[in-house]
Amino acid sequence: MDMTTASALRRLRLVSAPEAVSFLLLLLCSVLKRTTDFNAVPVMGAVHGVLFVIYVLFWIDAWNRTKWNLKTAALYFVLSVLPTGGFFADRMLRREAEASVIAARARKEGVVNA
């Protein structure tokens, strides 16, 4: 992987945790709406919707650049629709991005001919 691929993974990683937090807050707001007079669902729904759309756009970009197989791409998408999945995606993407940066530097320095 090259540095632009690592950047795509980094962008997806950076949006995965906020998207997960917004999903959890939206769930909390939904419970509060039904149990109290507090109704922040429209606001949190909009925030979560924007973050989810950004996640999907970055997911498509990362899938295109990394050439993930269908199973890996589907895993990252499924993690985006699970309430705490974004935190797991963040951890997995961090490892993948770090590995791609190390591989790119090794190729640049001529250490590896891959």
Biotite code that builds the C-alpha atoms (Angstrom):
import biotite.structure as struc

atoms = struc.array([
    struc.Atom([0.000, 0.000, 0.000], chain_id="A", res_id=1, res_name="MET", atom_name="CA", element="C"),
    struc.Atom([1.114, 3.504, -0.659], chain_id="A", res_id=2, res_name="ASP", atom_name="CA", element="C"),
    struc.Atom([0.729, 6.606, 1.442], chain_id="A", res_id=3, res_name="MET", atom_name="CA", element="C"),
    struc.Atom([-2.573, 7.622, -0.194], chain_id="A", res_id=4, res_name="THR", atom_name="CA", element="C"),
    struc.Atom([-4.004, 4.259, 0.815], chain_id="A", res_id=5, res_name="THR", atom_name="CA", element="C"),
    struc.Atom([-2.787, 4.794, 4.354], chain_id="A", res_id=6, res_name="ALA", atom_name="CA", element="C"),
    struc.Atom([-4.435, 8.230, 4.287], chain_id="A", res_id=7, res_name="SER", atom_name="CA", element="C"),
    struc.Atom([-7.734, 6.673, 3.189], chain_id="A", res_id=8, res_name="ALA", atom_name="CA", element="C"),
    struc.Atom([-7.538, 4.210, 6.077], chain_id="A", res_id=9, res_name="LEU", atom_name="CA", element="C"),
    struc.Atom([-6.683, 7.028, 8.473], chain_id="A", res_id=10, res_name="ARG", atom_name="CA", element="C"),
    struc.Atom([-9.691, 9.081, 7.333], chain_id="A", res_id=11, res_name="ARG", atom_name="CA", element="C"),
    struc.Atom([-12.003, 6.103, 7.801], chain_id="A", res_id=12, res_name="LEU", atom_name="CA", element="C"),
    struc.Atom([-10.501, 5.441, 11.207], chain_id="A", res_id=13, res_name="ARG", atom_name="CA", element="C"),
    struc.Atom([-10.896, 9.050, 12.318], chain_id="A", res_id=14, res_name="LEU", atom_name="CA", element="C"),
    struc.Atom([-14.611, 9.070, 11.522], chain_id="A", res_id=15, res_name="VAL", atom_name="CA", element="C"),
    struc.Atom([-15.393, 5.579, 12.888], chain_id="A", res_id=16, res_name="SER", atom_name="CA", element="C"),
    struc.Atom([-15.180, 6.462, 16.599], chain_id="A", res_id=17, res_name="ALA", atom_name="CA", element="C"),
    struc.Atom([-17.249, 9.687, 16.377], chain_id="A", res_id=18, res_name="PRO", atom_name="CA", element="C"),
    struc.Atom([-19.826, 7.805, 14.300], chain_id="A", res_id=19, res_name="GLU", atom_name="CA", element="C"),
    struc.Atom([-20.032, 5.121, 16.999], chain_id="A", res_id=20, res_name="ALA", atom_name="CA", element="C"),
    struc.Atom([-20.376, 7.732, 19.748], chain_id="A", res_id=21, res_name="VAL", atom_name="CA", element="C"),
    struc.Atom([-23.117, 9.535, 17.829], chain_id="A", res_id=22, res_name="SER", atom_name="CA", element="C"),
    struc.Atom([-24.975, 6.236, 17.387], chain_id="A", res_id=23, res_name="PHE", atom_name="CA", element="C"),
    struc.Atom([-24.812, 5.534, 21.121], chain_id="A", res_id=24, res_name="LEU", atom_name="CA", element="C"),
    struc.Atom([-25.981, 9.074, 21.903], chain_id="A", res_id=25, res_name="LEU", atom_name="CA", element="C"),
    struc.Atom([-28.842, 8.688, 19.433], chain_id="A", res_id=26, res_name="LEU", atom_name="CA", element="C"),
    struc.Atom([-29.909, 5.482, 21.185], chain_id="A", res_id=27, res_name="LEU", atom_name="CA", element="C"),
    struc.Atom([-29.732, 7.245, 24.544], chain_id="A", res_id=28, res_name="LEU", atom_name="CA", element="C"),
    struc.Atom([-31.781, 10.163, 23.202], chain_id="A", res_id=29, res_name="CYS", atom_name="CA", element="C"),
    struc.Atom([-34.369, 7.695, 21.896], chain_id="A", res_id=30, res_name="SER", atom_name="CA", element="C"),
    struc.Atom([-34.727, 6.156, 25.344], chain_id="A", res_id=31, res_name="VAL", atom_name="CA", element="C"),
    struc.Atom([-34.936, 9.583, 26.986], chain_id="A", res_id=32, res_name="LEU", atom_name="CA", element="C"),
    struc.Atom([-37.575, 10.691, 24.485], chain_id="A", res_id=33, res_name="LYS", atom_name="CA", element="C"),
    struc.Atom([-39.806, 7.822, 25.530], chain_id="A", res_id=34, res_name="ARG", atom_name="CA", element="C"),
    struc.Atom([-39.179, 8.090, 29.265], chain_id="A", res_id=35, res_name="THR", atom_name="CA", element="C"),
    struc.Atom([-38.966, 11.873, 29.786], chain_id="A", res_id=36, res_name="THR", atom_name="CA", element="C"),
    struc.Atom([-39.903, 15.112, 28.059], chain_id="A", res_id=37, res_name="ASP", atom_name="CA", element="C"),
    struc.Atom([-36.356, 15.454, 26.693], chain_id="A", res_id=38, res_name="PHE", atom_name="CA", element="C"),
    struc.Atom([-36.324, 15.146, 22.895], chain_id="A", res_id=39, res_name="ASN", atom_name="CA", element="C"),
    struc.Atom([-32.943, 15.518, 21.236], chain_id="A", res_id=40, res_name="ALA", atom_name="CA", element="C"),
    struc.Atom([-33.610, 12.806, 18.656], chain_id="A", res_id=41, res_name="VAL", atom_name="CA", element="C"),
    struc.Atom([-33.975, 15.214, 15.701], chain_id="A", res_id=42, res_name="PRO", atom_name="CA", element="C"),
    struc.Atom([-30.630, 16.857, 16.451], chain_id="A", res_id=43, res_name="VAL", atom_name="CA", element="C"),
    struc.Atom([-28.744, 13.653, 17.244], chain_id="A", res_id=44, res_name="MET", atom_name="CA", element="C"),
    struc.Atom([-30.379, 11.942, 14.286], chain_id="A", res_id=45, res_name="GLY", atom_name="CA", element="C"),
    struc.Atom([-29.044, 14.616, 11.974], chain_id="A", res_id=46, res_name="ALA", atom_name="CA", element="C"),
    struc.Atom([-25.569, 14.524, 13.517], chain_id="A", res_id=47, res_name="VAL", atom_name="CA", element="C"),
    struc.Atom([-25.431, 10.741, 13.337], chain_id="A", res_id=48, res_name="HIS", atom_name="CA", element="C"),
    struc.Atom([-26.786, 10.785, 9.785], chain_id="A", res_id=49, res_name="GLY", atom_name="CA", element="C"),
    struc.Atom([-24.071, 13.147, 8.588], chain_id="A", res_id=50, res_name="VAL", atom_name="CA", element="C"),
    struc.Atom([-21.343, 11.120, 10.312], chain_id="A", res_id=51, res_name="LEU", atom_name="CA", element="C"),
    struc.Atom([-22.727, 7.876, 8.894], chain_id="A", res_id=52, res_name="PHE", atom_name="CA", element="C"),
    struc.Atom([-22.766, 9.285, 5.354], chain_id="A", res_id=53, res_name="VAL", atom_name="CA", element="C"),
    struc.Atom([-19.169, 10.474, 5.789], chain_id="A", res_id=54, res_name="ILE", atom_name="CA", element="C"),
    struc.Atom([-18.217, 7.018, 7.115], chain_id="A", res_id=55, res_name="TYR", atom_name="CA", element="C"),
    struc.Atom([-19.787, 5.329, 4.085], chain_id="A", res_id=56, res_name="VAL", atom_name="CA", element="C"),
    struc.Atom([-18.011, 7.695, 1.673], chain_id="A", res_id=57, res_name="LEU", atom_name="CA", element="C"),
    struc.Atom([-14.667, 7.100, 3.386], chain_id="A", res_id=58, res_name="PHE", atom_name="CA", element="C"),
    struc.Atom([-15.408, 3.338, 3.483], chain_id="A", res_id=59, res_name="TRP", atom_name="CA", element="C"),
    struc.Atom([-15.975, 3.312, -0.288], chain_id="A", res_id=60, res_name="ILE", atom_name="CA", element="C"),
    struc.Atom([-12.745, 5.261, -0.827], chain_id="A", res_id=61, res_name="ASP", atom_name="CA", element="C"),
    struc.Atom([-10.762, 2.928, 1.448], chain_id="A", res_id=62, res_name="ALA", atom_name="CA", element="C"),
    struc.Atom([-12.260, -0.159, -0.207], chain_id="A", res_id=63, res_name="TRP", atom_name="CA", element="C"),
    struc.Atom([-11.325, 1.201, -3.622], chain_id="A", res_id=64, res_name="ASN", atom_name="CA", element="C"),
    struc.Atom([-7.767, 2.038, -2.612], chain_id="A", res_id=65, res_name="ARG", atom_name="CA", element="C"),
    struc.Atom([-6.973, -1.029, -0.499], chain_id="A", res_id=66, res_name="THR", atom_name="CA", element="C"),
    struc.Atom([-8.663, -3.534, -2.797], chain_id="A", res_id=67, res_name="LYS", atom_name="CA", element="C"),
    struc.Atom([-10.200, -5.306, 0.189], chain_id="A", res_id=68, res_name="TRP", atom_name="CA", element="C"),
    struc.Atom([-11.965, -8.545, -0.579], chain_id="A", res_id=69, res_name="ASN", atom_name="CA", element="C"),
    struc.Atom([-15.735, -8.578, -0.175], chain_id="A", res_id=70, res_name="LEU", atom_name="CA", element="C"),
    struc.Atom([-15.548, -10.184, 3.275], chain_id="A", res_id=71, res_name="LYS", atom_name="CA", element="C"),
    struc.Atom([-13.265, -7.471, 4.707], chain_id="A", res_id=72, res_name="THR", atom_name="CA", element="C"),
    struc.Atom([-15.256, -4.644, 3.128], chain_id="A", res_id=73, res_name="ALA", atom_name="CA", element="C"),
    struc.Atom([-18.509, -6.124, 4.434], chain_id="A", res_id=74, res_name="ALA", atom_name="CA", element="C"),
    struc.Atom([-17.002, -6.460, 7.917], chain_id="A", res_id=75, res_name="LEU", atom_name="CA", element="C"),
    struc.Atom([-16.136, -2.748, 8.057], chain_id="A", res_id=76, res_name="TYR", atom_name="CA", element="C"),
    struc.Atom([-19.615, -1.844, 6.814], chain_id="A", res_id=77, res_name="PHE", atom_name="CA", element="C"),
    struc.Atom([-21.368, -4.111, 9.331], chain_id="A", res_id=78, res_name="VAL", atom_name="CA", element="C"),
    struc.Atom([-19.255, -2.600, 12.114], chain_id="A", res_id=79, res_name="LEU", atom_name="CA", element="C"),
    struc.Atom([-20.640, 0.814, 11.151], chain_id="A", res_id=80, res_name="SER", atom_name="CA", element="C"),
    struc.Atom([-24.234, -0.260, 11.816], chain_id="A", res_id=81, res_name="VAL", atom_name="CA", element="C"),
    struc.Atom([-23.551, -1.889, 15.185], chain_id="A", res_id=82, res_name="LEU", atom_name="CA", element="C"),
    struc.Atom([-23.785, 0.412, 18.214], chain_id="A", res_id=83, res_name="PRO", atom_name="CA", element="C"),
    struc.Atom([-20.178, -0.138, 19.361], chain_id="A", res_id=84, res_name="THR", atom_name="CA", element="C"),
    struc.Atom([-18.792, -1.467, 16.079], chain_id="A", res_id=85, res_name="GLY", atom_name="CA", element="C"),
    struc.Atom([-17.052, 1.794, 15.222], chain_id="A", res_id=86, res_name="GLY", atom_name="CA", element="C"),
    struc.Atom([-14.690, 1.336, 18.151], chain_id="A", res_id=87, res_name="PHE", atom_name="CA", element="C"),
    struc.Atom([-13.675, -2.107, 16.863], chain_id="A", res_id=88, res_name="PHE", atom_name="CA", element="C"),
    struc.Atom([-13.302, -0.717, 13.342], chain_id="A", res_id=89, res_name="ALA", atom_name="CA", element="C"),
    struc.Atom([-11.076, 2.054, 14.704], chain_id="A", res_id=90, res_name="ASP", atom_name="CA", element="C"),
    struc.Atom([-8.751, -0.452, 16.335], chain_id="A", res_id=91, res_name="ARG", atom_name="CA", element="C"),
    struc.Atom([-8.585, -2.698, 13.260], chain_id="A", res_id=92, res_name="MET", atom_name="CA", element="C"),
    struc.Atom([-8.046, 0.231, 10.905], chain_id="A", res_id=93, res_name="LEU", atom_name="CA", element="C"),
    struc.Atom([-5.260, 1.637, 13.082], chain_id="A", res_id=94, res_name="ARG", atom_name="CA", element="C"),
    struc.Atom([-3.385, -1.649, 12.836], chain_id="A", res_id=95, res_name="ARG", atom_name="CA", element="C"),
    struc.Atom([-3.946, -1.871, 9.095], chain_id="A", res_id=96, res_name="GLU", atom_name="CA", element="C"),
    struc.Atom([-2.827, 1.723, 8.497], chain_id="A", res_id=97, res_name="ALA", atom_name="CA", element="C"),
    struc.Atom([0.296, 1.287, 10.611], chain_id="A", res_id=98, res_name="GLU", atom_name="CA", element="C"),
    struc.Atom([1.191, -1.860, 8.705], chain_id="A", res_id=99, res_name="ALA", atom_name="CA", element="C"),
    struc.Atom([0.690, -0.106, 5.365], chain_id="A", res_id=100, res_name="SER", atom_name="CA", element="C"),
    struc.Atom([2.900, 2.827, 6.387], chain_id="A", res_id=101, res_name="VAL", atom_name="CA", element="C"),
    struc.Atom([5.653, 0.465, 7.530], chain_id="A", res_id=102, res_name="ILE", atom_name="CA", element="C"),
    struc.Atom([5.422, -1.489, 4.270], chain_id="A", res_id=103, res_name="ALA", atom_name="CA", element="C"),
    struc.Atom([5.491, 1.704, 2.182], chain_id="A", res_id=104, res_name="ALA", atom_name="CA", element="C"),
    struc.Atom([8.568, 2.992, 3.998], chain_id="A", res_id=105, res_name="ARG", atom_name="CA", element="C"),
    struc.Atom([10.302, -0.357, 3.605], chain_id="A", res_id=106, res_name="ALA", atom_name="CA", element="C"),
    struc.Atom([9.602, -0.364, -0.145], chain_id="A", res_id=107, res_name="ARG", atom_name="CA", element="C"),
    struc.Atom([10.785, 3.240, -0.447], chain_id="A", res_id=108, res_name="LYS", atom_name="CA", element="C"),
    struc.Atom([14.045, 2.425, 1.326], chain_id="A", res_id=109, res_name="GLU", atom_name="CA", element="C"),
    struc.Atom([14.537, -0.663, -0.812], chain_id="A", res_id=110, res_name="GLY", atom_name="CA", element="C"),
    struc.Atom([14.344, -3.064, 2.123], chain_id="A", res_id=111, res_name="VAL", atom_name="CA", element="C"),
    struc.Atom([11.502, -5.033, 0.548], chain_id="A", res_id=112, res_name="VAL", atom_name="CA", element="C"),
    struc.Atom([10.894, -5.707, -3.136], chain_id="A", res_id=113, res_name="ASN", atom_name="CA", element="C"),
    struc.Atom([7.142, -6.173, -2.677], chain_id="A", res_id=114, res_name="ALA", atom_name="CA", element="C"),
])
